[in-house]
Every structure is written in structure tokens, then in C-alpha cells.
Amino acid sequence: MEDEVVLLDFWPSSFAMRVKIALGEKGIKYKCKQEDLFNKSPLLLEMNPIHKKIPVLIHNGKPISESLIILQYIDQVWNHKSPLLPSDPYQRSQALFWADYIDKKIYGIGRRVWMGKEDQEEAKEELMQCLKTLDRELGNKLYFGGQNIGVVDVALVPFTTWFYSYETCGNFSIEAGCPKLVAWAKRCKENYQSVSEALPHPLQIYEYVMELKKRLGLV
């Protein structure tokens, strides 16, 4: 009997994009249900009653929440191809460290940049410091996972489709400070169909950001 896999999604969400990339890499068929985060569905509230957030992966009726936990779940359940996490315990711990670093830094700081409030300059500097740290960690590797993408790549690459919005709202250049990271993002999209299919065009994200700023009374 085939698994029933459903993803509760919100298309601009970098966290949901992670799950779509992982499912794509594993070749898993799934249904995608879009959520309105201003009017959350009864299904979302039932499946994630604690945080009431997307993404939620529903596997045979059982919900898994929080994107990094979902990635680990996907990697363990569908371990037949495209491993996301290293089998070596130390390397695995390091990969999870960097995925957690991305989780705790990029979204919150990036939000402060595009919102354009009084702390925008400080946020821009913080964001560039984080991205430069990741640029150094990537070094001369093709991917954070080495020769192939791994959990760190999957955790970070969805945010690159937001880079244009950060740069346009903040009037700065990420590529100027992080050339390796920008080249890596391009490589991920060119070489992995799972990435190119999961990431909306940067201009779509920018249009969404402008609409959201209007809704929040920021423009």
C-alpha cells in the first residue's frame, strides 16, 4: 500500500521549500495543500496545535512539524536514496549544527531587513555577518554536503530566493560580500531539479513582500 504524504504549505515560506526539496530528492509523491496564514485551516490547527505553523508533513495521517525535524524524518523513513545527513556521527553533528545556525539566524534577521524599520542598518550588518560566516564554511566545496547537497544546503538554499527582496529593500549587495555563496546558490538551482522546482522566482517573492508590507502598514 502506497504511503499517503501531504504537505501543509505556504508558497513563500523558506521552511516549506526545504521540505519540498527533500521530498523531491527522495522521489516521494505528495499532495501539497496551501495555507492562508491569516486564516488558518482547521486541518493545520489540528495537525500542529502547539505552534499552529507550516510546514507540517502528514505521513499516513501522522503529523510531523518543524522543518529541520521534518528533514530528519524524511531522511530516516525514505533512506533508499539521496541521503541528507552524513552517517558518521561527528559529521552528522556538524551538519545539524550549521542547519540550526541557519534556522536561528537568517529568517529573523532577513525579516528585519525587508520590513525596513529603524534597525534596518543594524539588521543588514548582522545578515551579512551571518552570510559571510556561511560563505567561509562553504569554502571551496561544491556544496555544504561535499560533492552533493545535504541537510545544510537544503536548509539554506530556500532563503536565497529571498536575497533579491533583502537587497532591494535594504539597498545593498549580498554577492559583493559573499560571492561563493551566491555562486553556490546558482549551482544548486542549475544542478538539482528538486531545488529549481521548489523555489519561486525572486520577483514573485518581492511582490509578496511588497503586498505584505502594505498589509502591515509599512509602506
C-alpha positions as CSV (number, residue, x, y, z in Angstrom):
1,M,0.0,0.0,0.0
2,E,1.4,3.4,-1.1
3,D,2.2,6.0,1.6
4,E,-0.1,8.9,1.8
5,V,2.0,12.1,2.1
6,V,0.5,15.5,2.5
7,L,2.4,18.8,3.0
8,L,0.7,21.8,4.5
9,D,2.4,24.6,2.7
10,F,2.6,28.3,2.2
11,W,4.4,29.0,-1.1
12,P,6.7,31.9,0.0
13,S,7.9,30.0,3.1
14,S,11.6,29.1,3.0
15,F,10.8,26.5,5.7
16,A,8.2,24.7,3.5
17,M,10.6,24.9,0.5
18,R,13.0,22.8,2.5
19,V,10.5,20.0,2.8
20,K,9.7,20.2,-0.9
21,I,13.4,19.9,-1.9
22,A,13.8,16.9,0.5
23,L,10.8,15.1,-0.9
24,G,11.9,15.9,-4.4
25,E,15.4,14.4,-3.8
26,K,13.8,11.3,-2.4
27,G,11.4,11.0,-5.3
28,I,8.4,10.9,-2.9
29,K,4.9,11.7,-4.3
30,Y,2.9,14.0,-2.1
31,K,-0.1,16.3,-2.1
32,C,0.5,20.0,-1.4
33,K,-2.2,22.0,0.5
34,Q,-1.7,25.7,0.5
35,E,-2.5,27.5,3.8
36,D,-3.7,31.1,4.4
37,L,-1.6,32.1,7.4
38,F,-4.1,34.9,8.2
39,N,-6.9,32.4,8.2
40,K,-5.5,29.1,9.3
41,S,-7.4,26.0,8.3
42,P,-8.9,23.6,10.8
43,L,-6.6,20.9,9.5
44,L,-3.5,23.0,10.3
45,L,-4.8,23.8,13.7
46,E,-5.5,20.1,14.3
47,M,-2.1,18.8,12.9
48,N,0.1,21.5,14.6
49,P,-1.9,22.6,17.7
50,I,1.2,23.8,19.6
51,H,2.8,26.2,17.1
52,K,0.0,26.5,14.5
53,K,2.6,27.0,11.8
54,I,3.5,25.5,8.5
55,P,5.2,23.4,7.2
56,V,3.5,20.2,8.5
57,L,4.2,16.9,6.9
58,I,1.3,14.4,7.3
59,H,2.5,10.9,6.7
60,N,-0.2,8.3,6.7
61,G,-2.3,10.6,8.9
62,K,0.5,11.4,11.4
63,P,1.8,15.0,11.6
64,I,5.4,16.0,11.8
65,S,6.2,19.7,12.5
66,E,9.2,22.0,12.4
67,S,11.2,21.9,9.1
68,L,14.5,20.6,10.4
69,I,12.8,17.8,12.3
70,I,10.8,17.0,9.1
71,L,14.0,16.8,7.1
72,Q,15.5,14.3,9.6
73,Y,12.2,12.3,9.5
74,I,12.2,12.2,5.7
75,D,15.9,11.1,5.6
76,Q,15.3,8.3,8.1
77,V,12.0,7.0,6.6
78,W,13.0,7.2,2.9
79,N,16.6,6.2,3.2
80,H,16.8,4.4,-0.1
81,K,18.4,7.4,-2.0
82,S,19.9,10.9,-1.7
83,P,21.0,10.9,2.0
84,L,20.6,14.3,3.5
85,L,22.6,13.6,6.7
86,P,26.1,12.0,7.0
87,S,26.2,8.5,8.5
88,D,29.3,9.5,10.6
89,P,28.1,10.7,14.0
90,Y,30.6,13.6,14.1
91,Q,29.9,14.8,10.6
92,R,26.2,14.5,11.3
93,S,26.5,16.6,14.4
94,Q,28.3,19.3,12.5
95,A,25.7,19.3,9.7
96,L,23.0,19.7,12.3
97,F,24.9,22.5,14.0
98,W,25.0,24.5,10.8
99,A,21.4,23.8,9.9
100,D,20.4,25.0,13.4
101,Y,22.6,28.1,12.9
102,I,20.7,28.9,9.7
103,D,17.4,28.2,11.4
104,K,18.1,30.6,14.3
105,K,19.6,33.5,12.3
106,I,18.6,34.1,8.7
107,Y,14.8,34.3,8.8
108,G,14.6,36.7,11.8
109,I,17.3,39.0,10.6
110,G,16.1,38.9,7.0
111,R,12.6,39.9,8.2
112,R,14.1,43.0,9.9
113,V,15.9,43.9,6.7
114,W,12.8,43.8,4.4
115,M,10.5,45.4,7.0
116,G,12.7,48.5,6.8
117,K,12.2,49.8,10.3
118,E,14.6,51.9,12.3
119,D,17.0,48.9,13.0
120,Q,17.4,48.1,9.3
121,E,21.1,49.2,9.0
122,E,21.9,47.0,12.1
123,A,20.0,44.1,10.6
124,K,21.8,44.4,7.2
125,E,25.1,44.2,9.0
126,E,24.0,41.2,11.1
127,L,22.7,39.4,8.0
128,M,25.9,40.0,6.1
129,Q,28.0,38.7,9.0
130,C,25.9,35.5,9.1
131,L,26.1,35.0,5.4
132,K,29.9,35.7,5.4
133,T,30.2,33.0,8.2
134,L,28.4,30.6,5.9
135,D,30.4,31.7,2.9
136,R,33.6,30.8,4.8
137,E,32.1,27.4,6.0
138,L,31.3,26.6,2.4
139,G,34.9,27.4,1.4
140,N,35.9,25.7,-1.9
141,K,33.4,22.8,-1.6
142,L,30.8,22.4,-4.3
143,Y,28.1,22.1,-1.7
144,F,27.9,22.2,2.1
145,G,27.3,18.4,1.8
146,G,30.5,18.0,-0.2
147,Q,30.0,16.6,-3.7
148,N,26.2,16.5,-3.3
149,I,23.7,18.6,-1.5
150,G,23.0,17.7,2.1
151,V,20.9,19.0,5.0
152,V,22.8,22.3,5.3
153,D,22.2,23.0,1.6
154,V,18.6,22.1,1.9
155,A,18.2,24.3,5.0
156,L,19.9,27.4,3.4
157,V,19.1,27.4,-0.3
158,P,15.4,28.4,0.1
159,F,16.5,31.7,1.6
160,T,18.4,32.6,-1.5
161,T,15.2,33.3,-3.4
162,W,14.6,36.0,-0.8
163,F,18.0,37.6,-1.4
164,Y,16.6,40.0,-4.1
165,S,14.0,41.2,-1.6
166,Y,16.6,41.7,1.1
167,E,18.9,43.6,-1.3
168,T,16.1,45.7,-2.8
169,C,14.5,46.7,0.5
170,G,17.9,47.3,2.1
171,N,19.8,48.8,-0.8
172,F,22.9,46.5,-0.6
173,S,24.6,43.6,-2.4
174,I,24.9,40.2,-0.9
175,E,27.1,39.0,-3.8
176,A,29.6,41.7,-3.1
177,G,30.3,40.2,0.3
178,C,29.5,36.6,-0.3
179,P,30.5,35.6,-3.9
180,K,31.0,31.9,-3.1
181,L,27.6,31.7,-1.5
182,V,25.8,33.3,-4.5
183,A,27.7,31.0,-6.9
184,W,26.7,28.0,-4.7
185,A,23.0,29.0,-4.8
186,K,23.1,29.2,-8.6
187,R,24.8,25.8,-8.8
188,C,22.1,24.3,-6.6
189,K,19.3,25.6,-8.9
190,E,21.1,24.6,-12.1
191,N,22.1,21.1,-10.9
192,Y,19.2,20.0,-8.8
193,Q,15.7,19.9,-10.2
194,S,14.3,19.5,-6.7
195,V,15.7,22.9,-5.9
196,S,14.7,24.7,-9.1
197,E,11.1,23.3,-8.8
198,A,10.7,24.2,-5.1
199,L,12.0,27.8,-5.2
200,P,9.7,30.5,-6.5
201,H,11.2,33.2,-8.7
202,P,12.8,36.0,-6.6
203,L,10.4,38.6,-8.2
204,Q,7.4,36.6,-7.0
205,I,8.8,36.8,-3.5
206,Y,9.5,40.5,-3.9
207,E,5.8,41.1,-5.0
208,Y,4.7,39.1,-2.0
209,V,6.9,41.2,0.3
210,M,5.5,44.4,-1.1
211,E,1.9,43.2,-0.6
212,L,2.8,42.1,3.0
213,K,4.4,45.4,3.8
214,K,1.2,47.2,2.7
215,R,-0.9,44.8,4.8
216,L,1.3,45.5,7.8
217,G,1.1,49.3,7.2
218,L,4.9,49.6,6.5
219,V,4.5,51.4,3.1
